[in-house]
Amino acid sequence: MNQILKNLSVLALCTGLPMGAWADASDDTLHVAVARETDFIDPIHTSSADGDLFATILYDTLIYVDRATREFKPALAESWSWLDDTTVEFRLREGITFHNGEAFNADDVVYTFGLLMDMNNGFRQQQQDFGNIAEVTKVDDWTVRVRLSQPQPTFENLLASRIAIWPDDYTSANGHMIHATAPVGTGPYRLDSLQAGSVYTLSANADYAAHARPAPTIGHIEVRVIPEIQTQIAEVMAGQLDLALSFTPGDAQMLEGMPGVSVQYGPATRMYFLSMDAAGEGENPLADRRVRQAITWAINRPEMTAALISPSAPALTSQCNPAQNFCLTDIEPANGYDLEAARAALAEAGHAEGLDLRLMAEASLRPVAEAIQGYLSQIGIRLAIDTMPLPAWRTAYINGESQMSIVGWGSGVTSADVSNTLGIFFNGSSTDYVQDPDLIAWTAEARQSMDPAHRTELYRQVYTRINEEAYVVPLYGVVATYVTSEDVDFPVPVMDFPDLSLVRWAE
């Protein structure tokens, strides 16, 4: 490993920490740690993996994705059928109540979809994710019909992830923002208390109507935000955590074989890439393809991925994670590591003496940012790093304030298809730092095509153009890592979309 990465090595875990007894089932509380706060705990207001953790157990969706098979199964809808390429009809489950006692029926579904369709509500990615919903109709108290403007092959992914159903009376009386602090759903757990960015406590919904998802068996869940992974490791060793969800394989390796600890790995759809302001005007060196190509050639992605993420994590060659549907990994040019070519391209662009650039990143990604800084220094690029909490980074990125950024995107059901990754960053919106009209057209067409072969060819065009123009640098995918107490039975999901309601105390 070269000196750049040696300087980024994680400090060895101190020995001599006292080993505590694992929290057991005596208080019937599952103690969970995550590394990042979330700004919302429902899936309609946000699309973050951190929010999904809470949204999944507080709310039900019309259909549920089986965590063991990736199959779509009935949930609030006991059945659904496609009447044509743009119309789907749901037969709703009867006898379900919300956490506040409201009865669930078609009115709640129609009300929720009405909010999704009203672009004045300003939900994150509202146009991108919900803009294709054209009409919702109540057929009767237990039947709802939804019509799309255009065919959408991934609509069931959306139904199973972001479209939670809100109670109409409670939401209309309090405004939809009430679900950010006092959520009411039909899910297996209800929120008891919330200290934003710190501690969330939940209790089992005794009236939960089990369907494809069984009723919860653990009475309480406490989720704490612990940003420092070393602190999480210490708490795992001291027996103060039952489940930690923010470890990398490298972090977890320290705990493998430790008495009372179970380390498990699973597939993930999340990917990271280096965004560059290719479309920016004025004094913008990144508008020059040669500069972007030099940056691409200067970063040794396989080395960085193996050292900082995991030897088993994929170093990406296309703008997608191989775990996603329609991810193509045989794209030319492959844009590999080539320092001499990088220096030559930078000189040809008029920067033989180097240049100054700025990189934004969410705070937990600083080691990756520093690795990129080190790689680029070898070709004369002086990279200033600005790290910040995730909400602040997200706001700056959406507002077009990024020259370069490390972007992490995707998790679970929504991102099982590459349209979720490509559609948000190459769609002409404020998160599109490329603004290539061909890419915008190709990704839009692929999102609407019901022909898998046609979608594949469109995505081949997309990936090829991205690599040819070096619009972004695909960096790495992740390996989902789960550290638990041996007192916990945690079924590893088939994708990085854990459902805490499925956790059981080990027998």
C-alpha positions as CSV (number, residue, x, y, z in Angstrom):
1,M,0.0,0.0,0.0
2,N,1.4,3.4,-0.9
3,Q,2.2,6.2,1.6
4,I,-1.0,8.0,0.8
5,L,-3.1,5.2,2.2
6,K,-0.7,4.4,5.0
7,N,-1.3,7.9,6.4
8,L,-5.1,7.1,6.5
9,S,-4.8,3.9,8.4
10,V,-7.2,3.5,11.3
11,L,-5.7,3.6,14.7
12,A,-5.5,0.1,16.3
13,L,-8.2,-0.6,18.7
14,C,-6.9,-0.2,22.3
15,T,-6.7,-3.4,24.3
16,G,-7.8,-3.9,27.9
17,L,-11.3,-2.6,27.6
18,P,-13.5,-4.3,30.2
19,M,-15.9,-6.9,28.7
20,G,-19.4,-6.3,29.9
21,A,-22.4,-8.6,29.9
22,W,-24.5,-8.3,26.7
23,A,-27.8,-6.5,27.1
24,D,-30.2,-9.4,27.2
25,A,-34.0,-9.7,26.7
26,S,-34.7,-8.9,30.4
27,D,-35.8,-5.3,29.6
28,D,-37.1,-6.4,26.2
29,T,-35.4,-3.4,24.6
30,L,-33.3,-3.7,21.4
31,H,-30.4,-1.2,21.7
32,V,-29.3,-0.1,18.2
33,A,-26.6,2.4,17.1
34,V,-26.3,4.3,13.8
35,A,-23.6,6.8,12.8
36,R,-25.7,9.6,11.2
37,E,-28.7,11.6,12.2
38,T,-31.7,11.8,9.8
39,D,-33.7,14.9,9.1
40,F,-37.0,13.0,8.6
41,I,-38.2,9.7,9.9
42,D,-40.8,9.1,7.2
43,P,-40.0,8.0,3.6
44,I,-42.2,10.6,1.8
45,H,-40.3,13.7,3.1
46,T,-36.9,12.1,2.5
47,S,-35.2,9.4,0.6
48,S,-32.2,8.7,2.8
49,A,-31.1,5.3,4.1
50,D,-31.0,6.8,7.6
51,G,-34.6,7.8,7.4
52,D,-35.6,4.5,5.8
53,L,-34.5,2.7,9.0
54,F,-37.3,4.4,11.0
55,A,-39.8,4.7,8.1
56,T,-39.8,0.9,7.5
57,I,-41.0,0.1,11.0
58,L,-43.3,3.1,11.6
59,Y,-45.3,2.8,8.4
60,D,-46.7,0.2,6.1
61,T,-46.7,0.5,2.3
62,L,-49.2,-0.9,-0.1
63,I,-46.8,-3.7,-1.0
64,Y,-43.9,-5.1,1.0
65,V,-40.6,-6.4,-0.3
66,D,-39.5,-9.7,1.3
67,R,-36.1,-9.1,2.9
68,A,-35.0,-12.7,2.1
69,T,-36.1,-12.9,-1.6
70,R,-36.6,-9.4,-2.9
71,E,-40.2,-10.5,-3.9
72,F,-43.0,-8.0,-3.8
73,K,-45.8,-9.2,-1.5
74,P,-49.1,-7.9,-0.2
75,A,-49.1,-5.5,2.7
76,L,-51.8,-2.7,3.1
77,A,-53.0,-3.9,-0.3
78,E,-54.1,-7.6,0.0
79,S,-53.7,-7.8,-3.8
80,W,-52.9,-5.6,-6.8
81,S,-53.2,-5.9,-10.6
82,W,-52.1,-4.0,-13.6
83,L,-55.0,-3.2,-15.8
84,D,-52.7,-1.9,-18.5
85,D,-49.1,-0.4,-18.7
86,T,-50.1,2.7,-16.8
87,T,-53.0,1.7,-14.5
88,V,-52.8,-0.4,-11.3
89,E,-55.7,-1.3,-9.0
90,F,-55.3,-2.2,-5.3
91,R,-57.7,-4.2,-3.2
92,L,-57.0,-3.0,0.3
93,R,-56.8,-5.0,3.5
94,E,-59.6,-4.5,6.0
95,G,-59.5,-4.2,9.8
96,I,-56.3,-2.2,10.0
97,T,-55.9,0.8,12.3
98,F,-53.3,3.6,12.6
99,H,-51.3,4.1,15.7
100,N,-53.7,6.8,16.8
101,G,-56.8,4.6,16.4
102,E,-58.0,5.9,13.0
103,A,-59.4,3.2,10.8
104,F,-57.5,2.6,7.5
105,N,-59.4,2.6,4.2
106,A,-59.3,3.9,0.7
107,D,-59.7,7.5,1.8
108,D,-56.2,7.4,3.4
109,V,-54.6,6.0,0.2
110,V,-56.3,8.6,-2.0
111,Y,-55.3,11.4,0.5
112,T,-51.7,10.3,0.6
113,F,-51.4,10.0,-3.2
114,G,-53.0,13.4,-3.5
115,L,-50.2,14.9,-1.4
116,L,-47.6,13.2,-3.6
117,M,-49.1,14.7,-6.7
118,D,-49.3,18.3,-5.3
119,M,-45.8,19.6,-6.2
120,N,-46.4,22.6,-3.8
121,N,-45.6,20.2,-0.9
122,G,-41.9,20.2,-1.8
123,F,-41.1,16.6,-0.8
124,R,-37.5,15.6,-1.6
125,Q,-37.2,14.3,-5.1
126,Q,-41.0,14.8,-5.5
127,Q,-41.0,15.4,-9.2
128,Q,-38.4,12.7,-9.8
129,D,-40.2,10.0,-7.7
130,F,-43.8,11.0,-7.7
131,G,-44.2,13.2,-10.8
132,N,-45.4,10.4,-13.0
133,I,-48.5,9.8,-10.8
134,A,-51.4,11.3,-12.9
135,E,-54.5,10.3,-11.1
136,V,-55.8,8.3,-8.1
137,T,-59.4,7.1,-7.9
138,K,-61.4,5.7,-5.0
139,V,-63.4,2.8,-6.5
140,D,-65.0,1.9,-3.2
141,D,-63.9,1.8,0.5
142,W,-61.4,-1.0,-0.2
143,T,-60.4,-0.4,-3.8
144,V,-58.1,2.3,-5.2
145,R,-57.0,2.8,-8.8
146,V,-53.8,4.7,-9.7
147,R,-53.0,5.9,-13.2
148,L,-49.5,6.9,-14.3
149,S,-48.7,9.4,-17.0
150,Q,-46.2,7.1,-18.6
151,P,-45.3,3.4,-18.2
152,Q,-42.9,3.0,-15.2
153,P,-41.2,-0.4,-14.9
154,T,-39.9,0.5,-11.4
155,F,-43.2,1.7,-9.9
156,E,-43.5,-1.3,-7.6
157,N,-40.1,-0.5,-6.2
158,L,-41.4,3.0,-5.3
159,L,-44.6,1.6,-3.8
160,A,-42.6,-0.7,-1.5
161,S,-40.2,1.9,-0.3
162,R,-41.2,5.6,-0.4
163,I,-45.0,5.6,-0.5
164,A,-46.0,5.1,3.0
165,I,-49.7,5.7,3.8
166,W,-50.6,8.5,6.1
167,P,-53.9,8.8,8.0
168,D,-56.0,11.4,6.3
169,D,-57.7,13.0,9.3
170,Y,-54.6,13.3,11.5
171,T,-52.5,14.6,8.6
172,S,-55.0,17.1,7.3
173,A,-55.6,18.4,10.8
174,N,-51.9,18.9,11.6
175,G,-50.2,19.3,8.2
176,H,-47.9,16.7,6.6
177,M,-44.9,18.1,8.4
178,I,-46.3,16.5,11.6
179,H,-44.8,13.2,10.4
180,A,-41.3,14.6,10.9
181,T,-41.7,14.7,14.6
182,A,-44.9,12.9,15.6
183,P,-45.4,10.2,12.9
184,V,-48.5,8.1,12.8
185,G,-48.6,5.0,10.6
186,T,-49.8,1.5,10.7
187,G,-46.3,-0.1,11.1
188,P,-45.1,-2.7,13.6
189,Y,-43.6,0.0,15.9
190,R,-44.8,3.4,17.1
191,L,-42.6,6.3,18.1
192,D,-42.6,7.0,21.9
193,S,-40.0,9.8,22.0
194,L,-37.6,11.6,19.8
195,Q,-34.5,13.7,20.6
196,A,-33.6,14.7,17.0
197,G,-30.1,13.5,16.0
198,S,-29.6,11.8,19.4
199,V,-32.0,9.1,20.7
200,Y,-35.2,7.6,19.3
201,T,-37.4,5.2,21.4
202,L,-40.1,3.1,19.9
203,S,-42.5,0.4,21.2
204,A,-44.2,-2.5,19.5
205,N,-47.7,-1.9,18.0
206,A,-49.8,-4.4,19.9
207,D,-52.5,-4.1,17.3
208,Y,-50.2,-4.7,14.3
209,A,-52.0,-6.5,11.5
210,A,-49.4,-9.0,10.3
211,H,-49.3,-9.8,6.5
212,A,-46.2,-10.7,4.6
213,R,-44.4,-9.1,7.5
214,P,-45.0,-10.8,10.8
215,A,-45.9,-9.0,14.0
216,P,-42.9,-7.8,16.1
217,T,-41.7,-9.9,19.0
218,I,-39.4,-7.4,20.7
219,G,-41.2,-4.9,22.9
220,H,-39.0,-1.8,22.6
221,I,-36.3,-0.4,20.3
222,E,-33.9,2.4,21.3
223,V,-31.9,3.9,18.4
224,R,-28.9,6.1,19.3
225,V,-26.9,8.3,17.0
226,I,-23.2,7.6,17.7
227,P,-21.1,9.3,15.0
228,E,-17.8,7.9,16.2
229,I,-17.3,4.3,15.1
230,Q,-14.6,3.8,17.8
231,T,-17.2,4.7,20.4
232,Q,-19.6,2.2,18.9
233,I,-16.9,-0.5,18.9
234,A,-16.2,0.3,22.6
235,E,-19.9,0.0,23.4
236,V,-20.1,-3.3,21.5
237,M,-17.2,-4.6,23.6
238,A,-18.8,-3.4,26.8
239,G,-22.1,-5.1,25.9
240,Q,-24.1,-1.9,25.6
241,L,-25.4,-2.4,22.1
242,D,-27.4,-5.2,20.5
243,L,-27.1,-4.1,16.9
244,A,-24.8,-1.7,15.1
245,L,-25.6,-0.7,11.5
246,S,-22.9,1.7,10.5
247,F,-19.8,-0.4,10.5
248,T,-17.6,-0.9,7.5
249,P,-16.1,-4.4,6.9
250,G,-12.8,-3.0,8.1
251,D,-14.4,-1.7,11.4
252,A,-16.2,-5.0,12.0
253,Q,-13.1,-7.1,11.3
254,M,-11.8,-6.0,14.7
255,L,-14.7,-7.7,16.3
256,E,-14.8,-11.0,14.5
257,G,-14.3,-13.9,16.8
258,M,-14.9,-11.8,19.9
259,P,-17.1,-13.7,22.5
260,G,-20.7,-12.6,22.5
261,V,-20.4,-10.8,19.1
262,S,-21.7,-11.8,15.7
263,V,-20.5,-10.1,12.5
264,Q,-22.5,-10.7,9.4
265,Y,-22.2,-9.3,5.8
266,G,-24.8,-8.9,3.1
267,P,-25.3,-7.4,-0.4
268,A,-25.7,-3.7,-0.8
269,T,-26.9,-1.4,-3.6
270,R,-25.3,1.8,-2.4
271,M,-22.6,3.4,-4.5
272,Y,-20.2,6.3,-4.2
273,F,-18.9,8.5,-6.9
274,L,-17.0,11.8,-7.4
275,S,-19.2,14.5,-8.8
276,M,-17.6,17.3,-10.9
277,D,-19.2,20.5,-12.0
278,A,-18.9,19.8,-15.7
279,A,-21.7,22.2,-16.6
280,G,-20.6,25.2,-14.6
281,E,-19.9,28.4,-16.4
282,G,-17.2,31.1,-15.9
283,E,-13.8,30.2,-14.6
284,N,-14.5,26.5,-14.3
285,P,-11.6,24.1,-15.1
286,L,-13.9,21.2,-14.7
287,A,-15.8,22.2,-17.8
288,D,-12.8,20.9,-19.7
289,R,-13.0,17.2,-20.4
290,R,-9.2,16.8,-20.3
291,V,-9.2,18.0,-16.6
292,R,-12.0,15.6,-15.7
293,Q,-10.2,12.8,-17.5
294,A,-6.9,13.6,-15.6
295,I,-8.8,13.4,-12.3
296,T,-10.3,10.1,-13.3
297,W,-6.9,8.6,-14.3
298,A,-5.2,9.8,-11.2
299,I,-7.4,8.0,-8.7
300,N,-6.4,4.3,-8.0
301,R,-9.9,3.1,-7.2
302,P,-9.1,-0.6,-6.6
303,E,-6.4,0.3,-4.2
304,M,-8.5,2.9,-2.3
305,T,-11.5,0.6,-2.2
306,A,-9.6,-2.4,-0.8
307,A,-7.8,-0.2,1.8
308,L,-10.6,2.0,3.0
309,I,-13.8,0.1,2.3
310,S,-13.2,-3.6,2.0
311,P,-11.2,-6.0,-0.2
312,S,-14.6,-7.5,-1.1
313,A,-16.2,-4.2,-2.0
314,P,-16.5,-3.5,-5.7
315,A,-14.3,-0.8,-7.2
316,L,-16.6,0.7,-9.8
317,T,-16.0,1.0,-13.5
318,S,-19.5,2.3,-14.5
319,Q,-21.9,4.7,-12.8
320,C,-23.7,1.9,-10.9
321,N,-23.3,-0.8,-8.3
322,P,-23.1,-4.4,-9.7
323,A,-25.8,-5.4,-7.3
324,Q,-28.4,-3.2,-9.1
325,N,-30.6,-4.3,-12.0
326,F,-29.2,-3.1,-15.4
327,C,-25.8,-2.3,-14.1
328,L,-23.4,-2.9,-17.0
329,T,-19.7,-3.4,-16.1
330,D,-18.2,-4.0,-19.5
331,I,-18.3,-0.4,-20.6
332,E,-15.5,1.1,-22.7
333,P,-13.5,3.2,-22.1
334,A,-12.9,1.7,-18.7
335,N,-11.0,4.8,-17.4
336,G,-8.4,3.0,-15.3
337,Y,-5.5,4.3,-13.3
338,D,-2.8,5.9,-15.4
339,L,-0.7,8.7,-13.8
340,E,1.3,9.5,-16.9
341,A,-1.8,9.9,-19.0
342,A,-3.3,12.1,-16.2
343,R,-0.3,14.4,-16.1
344,A,-0.4,14.7,-19.9
345,A,-4.1,15.5,-20.1
346,L,-3.7,18.2,-17.4
347,A,-0.8,19.8,-19.2
348,E,-2.7,19.7,-22.5
349,A,-5.5,21.5,-20.8
350,G,-3.1,24.3,-19.8
351,H,-2.5,23.3,-16.2
352,A,1.0,21.9,-16.4
353,E,1.7,23.8,-13.1
354,G,-1.3,22.3,-11.5
355,L,-4.5,23.9,-10.3
356,D,-6.6,24.5,-7.2
357,L,-9.9,22.7,-6.6
358,R,-12.4,22.3,-3.8
359,L,-14.1,19.1,-2.6
360,M,-17.2,18.9,-0.5
361,A,-18.0,15.8,1.5
362,E,-20.2,14.5,4.3
363,A,-18.1,14.4,7.5
364,S,-17.9,10.6,7.7
365,L,-16.3,10.4,4.2
366,R,-13.2,12.5,5.2
367,P,-10.8,9.5,4.9
368,V,-12.0,8.9,1.3
369,A,-11.7,12.7,0.6
370,E,-8.1,12.7,2.0
371,A,-7.2,9.7,-0.2
372,I,-8.5,11.5,-3.3
373,Q,-6.6,14.6,-2.2
374,G,-3.4,12.5,-2.0
375,Y,-3.9,10.9,-5.4
376,L,-4.6,14.2,-7.1
377,S,-1.6,15.8,-5.5
378,Q,0.6,13.4,-7.6
379,I,-0.5,15.3,-10.7
380,G,-0.3,18.8,-9.3
381,I,-3.9,19.3,-8.3
382,R,-4.2,21.0,-4.9
383,L,-7.4,19.9,-3.4
384,A,-9.0,21.7,-0.5
385,I,-11.5,19.6,1.5
386,D,-14.6,20.9,3.2
387,T,-16.5,18.3,5.3
388,M,-19.8,19.0,6.9
389,P,-22.8,17.1,8.4
390,L,-25.0,15.3,5.9
391,P,-28.0,17.7,6.0
392,A,-25.7,20.7,5.3
393,W,-23.8,18.9,2.6
394,R,-27.1,17.8,0.9
395,T,-28.5,21.4,1.0
396,A,-25.3,22.8,-0.5
397,Y,-25.2,20.1,-3.2
398,I,-28.9,20.6,-4.2
399,N,-28.3,24.3,-4.3
400,G,-25.6,24.0,-6.9
401,E,-22.7,25.0,-4.6
402,S,-20.5,22.0,-5.3
403,Q,-17.3,22.2,-7.4
404,M,-16.5,18.6,-6.6
405,S,-18.3,16.2,-4.1
406,I,-18.2,12.7,-2.9
407,V,-21.7,11.5,-3.4
408,G,-23.1,8.4,-1.8
409,W,-26.4,7.2,-3.2
410,G,-28.9,4.5,-2.9
411,S,-29.9,1.7,-0.6
412,G,-32.5,-1.1,-0.7
413,V,-35.6,-1.3,-2.7
414,T,-35.7,2.1,-4.4
415,S,-32.1,1.6,-5.6
416,A,-32.4,-2.0,-6.7
417,D,-32.8,-0.5,-10.2
418,V,-30.1,1.8,-11.7
419,S,-32.8,4.3,-12.8
420,N,-32.8,5.6,-9.2
421,T,-29.1,6.4,-9.4
422,L,-28.9,7.6,-13.0
423,G,-32.3,9.4,-13.0
424,I,-31.5,11.8,-10.1
425,F,-28.0,12.9,-11.3
426,F,-28.6,13.1,-15.0
427,N,-32.1,14.5,-15.3
428,G,-31.6,18.2,-15.9
429,S,-32.4,19.1,-12.2
430,S,-30.2,21.0,-9.7
431,T,-28.5,17.7,-8.8
432,D,-27.4,17.3,-12.4
433,Y,-23.9,18.8,-12.6
434,V,-23.5,17.6,-16.2
435,Q,-26.6,18.8,-18.1
436,D,-26.0,16.6,-21.1
437,P,-29.2,16.7,-23.1
438,D,-28.6,13.2,-24.5
439,L,-28.1,11.7,-21.1
440,I,-31.3,13.4,-19.9
441,A,-33.3,12.0,-22.8
442,W,-31.8,8.5,-22.6
443,T,-32.3,8.1,-18.8
444,A,-35.9,9.4,-19.1
445,E,-36.7,7.0,-21.9
446,A,-35.2,4.1,-20.0
447,R,-37.3,4.9,-17.0
448,Q,-40.5,4.5,-19.1
449,S,-39.6,1.5,-21.3
450,M,-41.3,-1.8,-20.4
451,D,-38.9,-3.6,-22.7
452,P,-35.8,-4.9,-20.7
453,A,-33.7,-5.3,-23.9
454,H,-34.4,-1.7,-24.9
455,R,-33.6,-0.4,-21.4
456,T,-30.3,-2.3,-21.5
457,E,-29.2,-0.6,-24.7
458,L,-30.2,2.8,-23.5
459,Y,-28.2,2.3,-20.3
460,R,-25.2,1.1,-22.4
461,Q,-25.4,4.5,-24.2
462,V,-25.6,6.3,-20.9
463,Y,-22.7,4.6,-19.2
464,T,-20.5,4.9,-22.4
465,R,-21.1,8.6,-22.7
466,I,-20.4,9.2,-19.0
467,N,-17.1,7.3,-19.3
468,E,-16.1,8.9,-22.6
469,E,-16.7,12.4,-21.2
470,A,-15.4,11.6,-17.7
471,Y,-18.4,13.4,-16.3
472,V,-18.1,11.7,-12.9
473,V,-15.6,9.2,-11.3
474,P,-17.4,6.1,-10.2
475,L,-15.6,5.1,-6.9
476,Y,-16.9,2.1,-5.0
477,G,-19.8,0.1,-3.8
478,V,-20.2,-1.0,-0.3
479,V,-20.7,-4.2,1.6
480,A,-23.5,-4.2,4.1
481,T,-22.1,-5.0,7.6
482,Y,-24.2,-5.9,10.6
483,V,-22.7,-6.3,14.1
484,T,-25.0,-7.9,16.7
485,S,-25.1,-9.4,20.1
486,E,-25.3,-13.2,20.1
487,D,-28.5,-12.7,22.1
488,V,-30.0,-11.3,18.9
489,D,-31.3,-13.2,15.9
490,F,-30.9,-10.8,13.0
491,P,-31.8,-12.1,9.5
492,V,-29.4,-10.5,7.1
493,P,-31.5,-8.9,4.3
494,V,-30.9,-9.7,0.6
495,M,-30.2,-6.0,0.1
496,D,-29.2,-3.1,2.4
497,F,-32.7,-2.3,3.5
498,P,-32.9,-3.8,7.1
499,D,-36.3,-4.1,8.8
500,L,-35.8,-3.9,12.5
501,S,-39.2,-5.4,13.2
502,L,-37.8,-8.8,12.0
503,V,-35.2,-8.9,14.7
504,R,-35.8,-11.5,17.4
505,W,-34.2,-12.5,20.7
506,A,-32.1,-15.6,20.1
507,E,-33.5,-18.7,21.7
